[in-house]
Amino acid sequence: MKIVTIEQMRRLEEASASAGVSTDTLMENAGLAVAREVRKSLGGVAGSRILVLVGPGNNGGDGLVVARHLRRWGAEVTVYLLLRHRGEDPKFQAALEAGVSSLSTSQDPDLGAFENELANSHVVIDAVLGTGRARPLEGMLSEAMLRLSAAKVRRPGMTIISLDLPTGMDADTGRIDTACPKADITVTFGYPKVGHFRSPGAEKRGRLEVLDIGIPNYLAHDINLELLTGRWVSSKLPTRPPDGHKGTFGHVLVIAGSRNYPGAAYLASQGAARVGPGLVTLASPQSIYPILASKLTEVIHLPLPDDEYGRFHPDGVEIVRENLYQYDILLVGCGFGRSEGLAEFLRRLLIEGPPLSLPVVIDADGLNNLSKIEDWWDGLKFPAVLTPHPGEMSTLTGVSVPDVQSSRTEVALEWASRWNAMVVLKGAYTVVASPAGVCHVNPFANPALASGGTGDVLTGVIAGLMAQGLSPEDASCCGVYLHGCRMRWATRALWRGTCCQPCPGP
């Protein structure tokens, strides 16, 4: 599913009109789709009191169409005009003819009638400002949105449904006005918007529902930003032939761990093993090998020389290279620690000598130590997947963490191209960028994943999928989706991660 900017959405609407799908048709389709969504969420609308807040542009027009349909289905509907004049508005007239009541700020200068409607409505539909140019909320508009938020605090059972995005949120950046209300549900038209997956706006949108309004899909074929979905991931997962054996499903070599971080090696190996490769071998410093061997009984072990601090010694690279012919995928970096010796270890393993003949996933301190090597990316003569969190991305690029976070897709795409490698920029709504310029966004934001070790598991999952034949891009996308989805399910009783689609069970 494509994710679009404001400008891309504008062009899609214009192209739709040229293809015979008029703006009025899109508006009618949008309003009907929202009305159906409201009816579904309430289990029927007959007798329900619904307040529709109507703004001046197309978003307000959508709201008037919603109001008309809900009234025809038996709801008690009031539209409240904010910054919109009655005038000769055919959508407004059609709503009145259907039996919709109306109020406006010109009739209600102290917002007393507005407060009364908020106190008695089961549902409030925010159709004030949509994906047009973001503007500061001022005057009566700002006051109305603040009172909507206050009413939600007093009446938690009242449902707020925003059309396209909550009023006061920027559809491109996710920035929000201080008066922006928090929606329970945001229904967006045609395609989700970039800002839906950027903080702080992502925390204001509630559950995201994407509604088809008739824009021909072929018009969006050249948009390079995609939302990961369960259906797409299912279509990419490796098959398991009934007559398969452990040699069928690949062999992962994990090079990880140190005296201070033996758990990272354990978690990365377990993450790989759990997604189904035939074999997993763990190369760890020999001083911690006995600990890991006692915990990882299904994993093959390859102890390597270590230094006095329990970290990999550069001389261990020779042992690894002698054994590389056995493996299909290499995972390196989890729990390394940082030192000049580790940078030398990576230089000898990844950059110097004959180019490696297998793909490599590099994570955590593998990335931090790699950053000490000048022009390290020029030495990566193999398919590579880099899995930085924002801090590691900042170390690698010199871009500040706030700037990384404010432009996650743009940063990931730029550096994936520069490094000629897949970049998995972890965090809420993890971004997967390819050197070819295609970017996928994970729909999950789960605060339970903000815990040490979860990134090691993800790296193992990606490596385990690559061992079974998935491309670096498909393995990265499937890995982040499955990791986020499974962790969200497992922690649902404790955390409420935001997501744009239902999460399947185990």
SULUR-V222140 format. One line per field, one symbol per residue. phi: phi as a letter, one per 20 degrees, with the letter a starting at -180 (. if undefined). Layout:
phi=???
This chain:
phi=.fdcegffffffffffffeodfgfffffffffffgffffffemodgnfecddedeedffffgfffggfffffeofedcddedmcefledffffffffeofecbbffecfemffffffffdeecddececdefgfcfeclfffffffffffffffcgffddddemafgodefednfcffeffeeecddddnbfdgffdcfefgeeemfddddfdofgfffdfeeedcefcffffgfdffecfgefcfffdncddddbnagfcfffffffffgfffeoffbcddecgffdggffffedfedfdcfcgcefdmdgegffffffffdffeddbddbpfmfncafffffgfgffddemggfdcfcddclfgffffffeflgffeeebfccdceegffffffdnefggffffcffffffgefffelbfcdefpglgddddffnecddffdccfffebgoffffgfffffffffeoffgffffffffffffffffffdffdccfebebfefff
